[in-house]
Amino acid sequence: MTVKGERGRGTRRPTLEEVAARAGVGRGTVSRVINGSPRVSDATRAAVEAAVNELGYVPNTAARALAANRTDAIALVVPEPETRFFAEPYFSDMLSGVGAELSETEMQLLLIFAGSDRERRRLAQYLAAHRVDGVLLVSVHADDPLPDLLAQLEIPAVISGPRSAEETLTSVDSDNYGGARSAVEHLLSRGRRTVAHITGRLDVYGAQRRVDGYRDALRDAGRQPDELLIEPGDFTEEGGRRAMARLLEREPRLDAVFAGSDVMAAGARQVLRVAGRRIPEDVALVGYDDSAIARHMDPPLTSVRQPIEEMGRAMIDLLLAEIADRRPATARGLERRHAVLPTALVARASS
């Protein structure tokens, strides 16, 4: 399919040489102005920009990228099924932040799902061909081979949430530990005595840190954590329902629940209501993410705000910095950066 604009009606595209002739400068000077080089006087820059506007010159970004061994594209890789991506607000908020920050550049964004073994094999072949300048990895589990593959291929990469405390890739995360502590401290301050926790997938480092924050908040309040009140979930609504049912079976007297995501909190609420437990009168409920789900629940859900869009913006900033630094990863050594953004408890009627 061919799409034609005004220039499709027989108008020839102006060349770099024509811009140079109109501005009365050399071809190299025009190139420096277009690429934002500071080694050009203000007067020369103004002359070139005027010539560009008069002629309607459009830089050939594809040729520039090829000459610089660049693709001018980055990939946002989600190693999860597409169904989960579209069901959870976390991913759409992350994509919103990434897209907003990237819109200030000429880079293109590719969204790639790699939730199955077949998709991962195809992705590995795609990355090995160096068809992108860098990669953003979102929702990575501890045993995921993709980060190591990126390191081997020396492709600049930033990961959303480290795999462990020894993460070797540049990462952006929120304060999962502090956010969980604030949730539990809030419940205890409301007089709740038996606080349960529905975790996220425990092969995700952020979920592990939330469990650590939950336990330490109880200890600091003089209460020994009861492991029977900790039930693994998987960040899904169905996972929240299953976990809540198990917790009620083990400890029917519980009076508070901290869920590791708003989506799981929504599932837990359904089970509590079927069991005849009023929220918050009988059981106080706190979620995590402060997504649209939290605001629209009945009653509105108290939740830990995770600055997801800001995390997406920070990931882009760090990735562009890595792309600009063309040195091999081995030369960069310990220069990897790990940004941790603050969280905040948003109290609503559910607690």
C-alpha positions as CSV (number, residue, x, y, z in Angstrom):
1,M,0.0,0.0,0.0
2,T,1.3,3.4,-0.9
3,V,0.1,6.5,1.0
4,K,0.7,9.9,-0.8
5,G,0.6,13.3,0.8
6,E,1.0,16.7,-0.9
7,R,4.5,15.7,-2.0
8,G,3.1,12.7,-3.8
9,R,1.7,14.9,-6.5
10,G,5.0,15.0,-8.5
11,T,6.9,17.3,-6.0
12,R,10.5,16.2,-5.6
13,R,11.9,16.0,-2.1
14,P,14.5,18.7,-1.3
15,T,18.0,17.5,-0.7
16,L,20.5,18.3,2.0
17,E,22.7,19.9,-0.7
18,E,19.9,22.3,-1.7
19,V,19.4,23.3,1.9
20,A,23.1,24.0,2.1
21,A,23.1,26.1,-1.1
22,R,20.1,28.1,0.0
23,A,21.7,28.8,3.4
24,G,25.1,29.6,1.9
25,V,26.9,27.0,4.0
26,G,28.5,23.6,3.5
27,R,26.6,20.2,3.6
28,G,28.4,19.3,6.8
29,T,27.2,22.4,8.5
30,V,23.6,21.6,7.6
31,S,24.0,18.2,9.0
32,R,25.4,19.5,12.3
33,V,22.5,21.9,12.7
34,I,19.9,19.1,12.0
35,N,21.6,16.8,14.5
36,G,21.7,19.5,17.2
37,S,25.5,20.0,17.3
38,P,26.6,22.9,19.5
39,R,29.5,23.6,17.1
40,V,27.5,26.0,15.0
41,S,27.1,29.8,15.5
42,D,23.7,31.2,16.2
43,A,23.7,33.1,12.9
44,T,24.5,30.0,10.9
45,R,22.0,28.0,12.8
46,A,19.3,30.6,12.0
47,A,20.2,30.6,8.3
48,V,20.0,26.8,8.0
49,E,16.7,26.6,9.9
50,A,15.3,29.3,7.6
51,A,16.4,27.3,4.5
52,V,14.9,24.1,5.9
53,N,11.6,25.9,6.5
54,E,11.6,27.6,3.1
55,L,12.3,24.4,1.2
56,G,10.2,22.1,3.4
57,Y,13.2,19.8,3.9
58,V,12.5,16.6,6.0
59,P,15.6,14.8,7.4
60,N,15.9,11.2,6.2
61,T,15.9,9.6,9.7
62,A,16.2,6.1,8.3
63,A,19.5,6.9,6.5
64,R,20.8,8.8,9.6
65,A,20.0,5.8,11.8
66,L,21.7,3.4,9.4
67,A,24.8,5.5,9.2
68,A,25.0,5.6,13.0
69,N,24.3,1.9,13.3
70,R,21.0,2.7,15.0
71,T,17.4,1.6,14.4
72,D,15.8,4.5,16.3
73,A,13.5,1.9,17.9
74,I,13.2,0.4,21.4
75,A,11.2,-2.6,22.5
76,L,8.9,-2.8,25.5
77,V,9.0,-6.5,26.3
78,V,6.3,-8.1,28.5
79,P,7.1,-11.7,29.4
80,E,3.4,-12.3,30.2
81,P,0.3,-13.5,28.3
82,E,-1.5,-10.7,26.4
83,T,-4.6,-11.4,28.5
84,R,-2.9,-10.4,31.7
85,F,-1.4,-7.3,30.1
86,F,-4.9,-5.9,29.1
87,A,-6.5,-7.0,32.4
88,E,-4.2,-5.3,34.8
89,P,-4.0,-1.5,35.2
90,Y,-0.3,-1.7,36.1
91,F,0.7,-2.4,32.5
92,S,-1.5,0.3,30.9
93,D,-0.1,2.9,33.3
94,M,3.4,1.8,32.6
95,L,2.8,2.0,28.9
96,S,1.3,5.4,29.3
97,G,4.4,6.7,31.1
98,V,6.8,5.1,28.6
99,G,4.8,6.5,25.7
100,A,4.6,10.0,27.1
101,E,8.3,10.3,27.7
102,L,9.3,8.7,24.4
103,S,7.0,11.1,22.5
104,E,9.6,13.8,23.2
105,T,12.1,11.9,21.0
106,E,12.1,10.5,17.4
107,M,12.4,6.9,18.8
108,Q,9.7,4.3,17.9
109,L,8.2,2.0,20.5
110,L,7.6,-1.7,19.8
111,L,5.3,-3.6,22.2
112,I,6.4,-7.3,22.3
113,F,4.7,-10.1,24.3
114,A,6.8,-13.1,25.3
115,G,4.6,-15.1,27.5
116,S,5.2,-18.5,25.9
117,D,8.3,-20.5,25.1
118,R,7.6,-20.1,21.4
119,E,7.3,-16.3,21.7
120,R,10.5,-16.2,23.7
121,R,12.4,-18.1,21.0
122,R,11.2,-15.7,18.4
123,L,12.1,-12.7,20.6
124,A,15.6,-14.1,21.1
125,Q,16.1,-14.3,17.3
126,Y,14.7,-10.8,16.8
127,L,17.0,-9.3,19.5
128,A,20.0,-11.2,18.2
129,A,19.6,-9.4,14.9
130,H,19.9,-6.1,16.8
131,R,16.7,-4.7,15.3
132,V,16.2,-2.4,18.3
133,D,18.5,0.1,20.1
134,G,17.4,-0.9,23.5
135,V,14.9,-2.9,25.6
136,L,12.5,-2.2,28.5
137,L,11.7,-5.3,30.4
138,V,8.4,-5.2,32.5
139,S,7.2,-7.9,34.9
140,V,10.3,-10.1,35.0
141,H,10.4,-13.2,37.2
142,A,13.5,-14.5,39.0
143,D,14.2,-17.3,36.5
144,D,13.5,-15.3,33.4
145,P,16.4,-15.9,30.9
146,L,15.7,-12.6,28.9
147,P,17.8,-10.3,31.1
148,D,20.9,-12.6,30.7
149,L,20.3,-12.8,27.0
150,L,20.3,-9.0,26.7
151,A,23.5,-8.8,28.7
152,Q,25.1,-11.4,26.4
153,L,24.0,-9.5,23.3
154,E,25.2,-6.2,24.9
155,I,21.8,-4.5,24.1
156,P,21.1,-1.6,26.4
157,A,18.3,-2.6,28.8
158,V,16.3,-1.3,31.7
159,I,14.2,-3.6,33.9
160,S,11.1,-2.7,35.8
161,G,11.9,-4.0,39.3
162,P,15.1,-5.9,39.9
163,R,15.2,-9.7,40.0
164,S,17.1,-9.6,43.3
165,A,19.2,-7.4,45.5
166,E,22.1,-8.2,43.2
167,E,20.5,-7.1,39.9
168,T,23.1,-6.5,37.2
169,L,20.8,-4.6,34.8
170,T,19.8,-1.0,35.3
171,S,16.4,-1.0,37.0
172,V,13.5,1.2,38.1
173,D,11.3,0.2,41.0
174,S,9.0,1.6,43.7
175,D,9.6,1.3,47.4
176,N,7.8,-2.0,47.8
177,Y,9.1,-2.5,51.3
178,G,8.1,0.9,52.6
179,G,4.7,0.7,50.8
180,A,3.9,-2.6,52.5
181,R,5.0,-1.2,55.9
182,S,2.7,1.8,55.5
183,A,-0.2,-0.5,54.7
184,V,0.2,-2.7,57.7
185,E,0.9,0.3,60.1
186,H,-2.3,1.9,58.8
187,L,-4.3,-1.2,59.6
188,L,-2.8,-1.6,63.1
189,S,-3.5,2.1,63.8
190,R,-7.1,1.4,63.1
191,G,-7.2,-1.2,65.9
192,R,-7.0,-4.3,63.7
193,R,-5.6,-7.3,65.5
194,T,-5.3,-10.1,63.0
195,V,-3.8,-8.8,59.7
196,A,-3.5,-11.2,56.8
197,H,-1.4,-10.7,53.7
198,I,-2.2,-11.9,50.1
199,T,1.2,-11.8,48.3
200,G,2.0,-11.4,44.7
201,R,4.0,-14.1,42.9
202,L,7.0,-14.8,45.1
203,D,9.4,-15.2,42.2
204,V,9.0,-11.5,41.7
205,Y,11.4,-9.5,43.9
206,G,9.0,-6.7,44.5
207,A,6.5,-9.2,46.0
208,Q,9.2,-10.6,48.3
209,R,10.0,-7.1,49.5
210,R,6.3,-6.4,50.3
211,V,6.2,-9.6,52.4
212,D,9.3,-8.3,54.2
213,G,7.6,-5.0,54.9
214,Y,4.5,-6.7,56.2
215,R,6.5,-8.9,58.6
216,D,8.7,-6.0,59.9
217,A,5.7,-3.7,60.5
218,L,4.1,-6.4,62.7
219,R,7.4,-7.0,64.6
220,D,7.9,-3.3,65.2
221,A,4.4,-3.2,66.7
222,G,5.3,-6.0,69.1
223,R,3.5,-8.8,67.2
224,Q,5.1,-11.9,65.9
225,P,4.1,-12.6,62.3
226,D,1.9,-15.7,61.8
227,E,2.9,-17.5,58.7
228,L,-0.6,-19.0,58.5
229,L,-1.8,-15.5,57.7
230,I,0.4,-15.2,54.6
231,E,-1.1,-16.6,51.5
232,P,0.6,-16.5,48.1
233,G,-1.3,-15.0,45.2
234,D,-0.4,-14.2,41.6
235,F,-1.5,-10.6,41.1
236,T,-4.8,-11.7,39.4
237,E,-8.4,-11.4,40.5
238,E,-8.9,-15.1,40.6
239,G,-5.7,-15.5,42.6
240,G,-7.1,-13.0,45.1
241,R,-10.3,-15.0,45.4
242,R,-8.4,-18.3,46.0
243,A,-6.1,-16.8,48.5
244,M,-8.9,-15.1,50.5
245,A,-10.9,-18.4,50.6
246,R,-7.8,-20.2,52.1
247,L,-7.2,-17.5,54.6
248,L,-10.8,-17.5,55.9
249,E,-10.7,-21.3,56.1
250,R,-7.5,-21.2,58.3
251,E,-8.3,-18.1,60.3
252,P,-12.0,-17.1,60.2
253,R,-11.4,-14.4,62.9
254,L,-9.1,-12.3,60.8
255,D,-10.1,-8.6,60.8
256,A,-7.8,-7.1,58.2
257,V,-6.3,-8.0,54.8
258,F,-3.4,-6.4,53.0
259,A,-3.4,-7.5,49.3
260,G,-0.4,-7.1,47.1
261,S,-2.3,-5.5,44.3
262,D,-5.7,-3.8,43.8
263,V,-6.7,-6.6,41.4
264,M,-6.2,-9.2,44.1
265,A,-8.0,-7.0,46.6
266,A,-11.0,-7.0,44.3
267,G,-11.0,-10.8,44.2
268,A,-10.7,-10.9,48.0
269,R,-13.6,-8.5,48.5
270,Q,-15.9,-10.9,46.5
271,V,-15.1,-13.8,48.8
272,L,-15.5,-11.7,51.9
273,R,-18.9,-10.6,50.8
274,V,-20.1,-14.1,50.0
275,A,-18.9,-15.1,53.5
276,G,-21.0,-12.3,55.0
277,R,-18.1,-10.2,56.1
278,R,-18.7,-6.5,55.9
279,I,-16.0,-4.1,54.7
280,P,-14.6,-2.3,56.7
281,E,-16.8,-3.1,59.8
282,D,-15.7,-6.8,60.0
283,V,-12.7,-6.9,57.8
284,A,-10.6,-3.9,56.7
285,L,-9.1,-4.2,53.2
286,V,-6.0,-2.5,51.7
287,G,-4.7,-3.0,48.2
288,Y,-1.5,-1.9,46.3
289,D,-1.1,0.3,43.1
290,D,-3.8,2.9,43.7
291,S,-5.3,2.0,40.3
292,A,-8.7,3.0,38.9
293,I,-10.0,-0.2,40.4
294,A,-9.3,1.1,43.9
295,R,-11.3,4.3,43.3
296,H,-14.2,2.5,41.8
297,M,-14.6,-0.3,44.3
298,D,-17.5,-0.3,46.8
299,P,-16.5,0.8,49.3
300,P,-13.5,2.7,47.7
301,L,-10.3,0.8,48.4
302,T,-7.5,2.1,50.6
303,S,-4.3,1.4,48.5
304,V,-0.6,2.1,48.4
305,R,0.1,4.4,45.5
306,Q,2.8,3.2,43.3
307,P,4.0,5.9,40.8
308,I,3.7,3.6,37.8
309,E,3.6,6.2,35.1
310,E,6.6,8.0,36.7
311,M,8.4,4.7,36.7
312,G,7.8,4.3,33.0
313,R,9.2,7.8,32.3
314,A,12.3,7.1,34.5
315,M,12.9,3.8,32.6
316,I,12.9,5.7,29.3
317,D,15.3,8.3,30.6
318,L,17.8,5.7,31.9
319,L,17.5,3.6,28.7
320,L,18.2,6.6,26.4
321,A,21.3,7.4,28.6
322,E,22.5,3.8,28.1
323,I,21.9,3.9,24.4
324,A,23.9,7.1,24.1
325,D,26.8,5.4,26.0
326,R,28.0,3.1,23.2
327,R,30.6,1.4,25.3
328,P,30.2,-2.3,25.9
329,A,28.6,-3.4,29.1
330,T,31.9,-4.9,30.3
331,A,33.5,-1.4,30.0
332,R,30.6,0.2,31.9
333,G,31.2,-2.2,34.8
334,L,29.4,-1.1,38.0
335,E,27.8,2.0,36.5
336,R,24.4,0.3,36.5
337,R,21.8,2.5,38.1
338,H,18.9,1.4,40.3
339,A,16.2,4.0,40.8
340,V,13.7,3.6,43.6
341,L,10.6,5.8,43.6
342,P,8.6,6.6,46.7
343,T,5.2,5.1,47.5
344,A,2.3,6.7,49.5
345,L,-0.7,5.3,51.3
346,V,-4.1,6.6,50.0
347,A,-6.7,6.0,52.7
348,R,-10.3,5.4,51.7
349,A,-13.4,3.8,53.2
350,S,-12.4,0.1,52.9
351,S,-10.1,0.5,56.0
